Amino acid sequence: MLRLFVLVLVLANIGFYAWTQGMLDGVVGARPTGDREPERMAKQVNPDAVRVLPPVSAVAVTEAAPACLEAGPYTPAQIAAAEGVLQTVLPAGSWTTLKTETPPVWIVYMGKYPNREALQKKADELKRLKISFEEVRSPPELEDGLALGRYDSRPAAEKALNDVTQRGVRTARVATLSPAAVSHSLRVEHADASLQARLAGLRAEALLGKSFAACASKS
């Protein structure tokens, strides 16, 4: 029994030595060194056919994708001229004209004050009355004044004026911070690569100082 064990041990050692020397690669199918260079390179199929694409290829695909582009805003007096420019370079129906109406903003106003000292004195009085306010810096006719609140209608501003009057304010009035306004913009919803190139070629001067850029929002 001991002789058999010794014989098996000797045969195992001989087999292990033969495997480590690569003599049994075709028999056991497992190599002692694993897949390493240069053997791995030798197994490649047509390695010369592999190309590494430059990053610019991906960028070009992205830039060619349809995009929403917009130019503006234009006043009602300007929009016709801007549309006339587009008619010379784009096919009819390839763009739309959007109209945006901005409502007026009313404020309860105090001022305008002749200097910073007078403005600060009035601001201190409002603080003692615990009435919130903000400085008005535009438009020019209202700068160096104080606004005691902003409102989207004159009746709401008139009501606010009555409230602060009852709290001790005597020199406030209702004023228009910004009047109602109408503006227009030109939009190309799905500009392909050809349209994008044409729009990029338009000089800003031709579009009354505007140029096409990505749409701010798609309403």
C-alpha positions in Angstrom: 0.0 0.0 0.0 2.8 2.4 0.8 4.5 1.6 -2.5 1.3 2.4 -4.4 1.1 5.8 -2.6 4.7 6.6 -3.4 4.2 5.7 -7.0 1.1 7.9 -7.3 3.0 10.8 -5.7 5.9 10.4 -8.1 3.6 10.3 -11.1 1.7 13.4 -9.9 5.0 15.4 -9.6 6.1 14.3 -13.0 2.7 15.4 -14.5 2.8 18.8 -12.7 6.3 19.4 -14.0 5.3 18.5 -17.5 2.3 20.9 -17.3 4.4 23.8 -16.0 6.7 23.4 -19.0 3.9 23.6 -21.5 4.2 19.9 -22.5 0.5 19.2 -21.8 -1.2 22.4 -23.3 -2.9 20.4 -26.1 -4.1 17.8 -23.6 -5.5 19.7 -20.6 -6.5 22.9 -22.5 -5.2 25.2 -19.7 -1.9 27.0 -19.8 0.2 27.6 -16.7 1.0 31.2 -17.7 -2.5 32.3 -18.9 -3.2 34.5 -21.9 -0.4 37.0 -22.0 1.6 39.0 -24.5 2.8 38.1 -27.1 0.5 35.1 -27.4 -2.6 37.3 -27.1 -1.4 39.5 -30.0 -0.8 36.4 -32.1 -4.5 35.4 -31.6 -6.0 38.6 -32.9 -8.0 38.4 -36.1 -7.1 41.2 -38.6 -5.8 43.6 -36.0 -5.0 46.1 -38.8 -8.7 46.5 -39.5 -9.3 48.2 -36.1 -9.5 52.0 -36.1 -9.8 54.4 -33.2 -12.3 57.1 -34.2 -11.4 60.7 -33.2 -13.7 62.6 -30.8 -14.7 65.0 -33.5 -16.8 62.3 -35.2 -19.2 62.2 -32.3 -19.4 66.0 -32.1 -20.3 66.2 -35.8 -23.1 63.7 -35.4 -24.5 65.8 -32.4 -24.3 69.0 -34.3 -26.1 67.6 -37.3 -29.1 66.6 -35.2 -32.2 68.8 -35.6 -32.3 71.7 -33.2 -34.8 74.4 -32.1 -33.3 77.9 -32.9 -34.7 81.3 -32.1 -33.9 85.0 -32.8 -35.4 88.0 -31.0 -37.0 89.7 -29.3 -38.3 92.2 -31.8 -40.7 95.0 -31.4 -43.9 95.1 -33.5 -42.2 97.7 -35.7 -39.1 95.5 -36.3 -40.6 92.0 -36.9 -41.7 92.6 -40.5 -38.1 93.6 -41.5 -36.7 90.5 -39.7 -39.1 88.2 -41.5 -38.2 89.8 -44.8 -34.6 88.8 -44.2 -35.5 85.2 -43.5 -37.7 85.0 -46.7 -34.5 85.5 -48.7 -32.7 82.5 -47.3 -35.2 80.0 -45.9 -38.1 78.3 -47.6 -41.6 79.5 -46.8 -43.2 77.8 -43.8 -39.9 76.7 -42.3 -40.2 79.1 -39.4 -42.9 80.6 -37.1 -43.3 84.0 -35.5 -44.1 84.0 -31.8 -45.9 86.8 -30.0 -45.3 87.5 -26.3 -47.4 89.9 -24.3 -46.0 91.2 -21.0 -48.5 92.7 -18.6 -47.8 96.0 -16.9 -46.3 96.2 -13.4 -47.7 98.7 -10.9 -46.0 99.8 -7.7 -46.8 101.9 -4.6 -44.2 104.5 -5.0 -42.4 107.1 -2.9 -40.0 109.7 -4.4 -38.2 110.6 -6.3 -35.7 112.0 -3.7 -33.1 114.6 -4.5 -30.2 112.8 -2.8 -29.2 109.7 -0.9 -29.7 111.4 2.5 -33.3 112.2 1.8 -33.9 108.6 0.5 -32.3 107.1 3.5 -34.3 109.3 5.9 -37.6 108.1 4.3 -36.3 104.4 4.4 -35.7 104.8 8.1 -39.2 106.0 8.7 -40.6 103.0 6.8 -38.6 100.7 9.0 -40.0 102.2 12.1 -43.5 101.7 10.7 -42.5 98.1 9.8 -43.4 98.6 6.2 -41.3 96.6 3.6 -39.8 98.5 0.7 -37.1 98.3 -2.0 -35.1 100.9 -3.9 -36.2 101.7 -7.4 -33.3 102.0 -9.9 -35.2 102.0 -13.2 -36.8 103.4 -15.2 -35.0 106.8 -15.0 -38.1 108.7 -14.0 -38.5 106.5 -11.0 -34.9 106.0 -9.9 -33.9 107.2 -6.4 -37.3 106.3 -5.1 -38.8 103.6 -3.0 -41.4 100.9 -4.0 -43.6 99.6 -1.2 -44.9 96.6 -3.3 -45.3 95.4 -6.9 -48.7 94.5 -8.4 -50.1 93.1 -11.7 -53.1 95.5 -11.8 -53.9 99.1 -10.8 -56.8 98.2 -8.5 -54.5 95.9 -6.5 -51.9 98.7 -6.2 -54.6 101.2 -5.2 -55.8 98.9 -2.4 -52.2 98.5 -1.2 -51.8 102.3 -1.2 -54.9 102.6 1.0 -53.4 100.1 3.4 -50.1 101.8 3.9 -51.8 105.2 4.1 -53.8 103.9 7.1 -50.5 102.8 8.7 -49.1 106.4 8.5 -47.6 106.8 5.0 -48.6 110.2 3.6 -46.6 110.8 0.4 -47.0 107.5 -1.5 -48.7 107.1 -4.8 -49.4 104.5 -7.5 -47.0 104.5 -10.4 -46.3 102.3 -13.4 -43.0 100.5 -13.1 -43.2 98.9 -16.6 -46.0 99.3 -19.1 -47.6 96.5 -21.1 -45.4 95.3 -23.9 -45.6 93.1 -27.0 -42.6 91.4 -28.5 -42.0 88.9 -31.3 -39.4 86.3 -32.0 -38.6 84.1 -35.0 -38.3 80.3 -34.3 -37.2 77.4 -36.4 -38.5 74.4 -34.5 -36.6 71.6 -36.2 -33.6 73.0 -38.0 -31.6 70.3 -39.8 -27.9 70.6 -40.7 -28.7 72.6 -43.8 -31.0 75.1 -42.1 -28.5 75.5 -39.2 -25.8 76.3 -41.6 -27.9 79.0 -43.4 -29.0 80.6 -40.1 -25.4 80.6 -38.8 -24.4 82.4 -42.0 -26.8 85.3 -41.4 -25.1 88.4 -40.0 -26.5 89.8 -36.8 -26.7 93.2 -38.5 -29.1 91.8 -41.1 -31.4 90.6 -38.3 -31.4 94.0 -36.6 -28.7 93.1 -34.1 -30.1 89.7 -33.2 -28.8 86.2 -34.1 -30.2 82.7 -33.9 -29.5 80.7 -30.8 -31.0 77.7 -29.0 -34.6 78.2 -28.0 -35.0 79.3 -24.4 -38.3 77.4 -24.0 -40.6 75.6 -26.3 -44.1 76.9 -25.5 
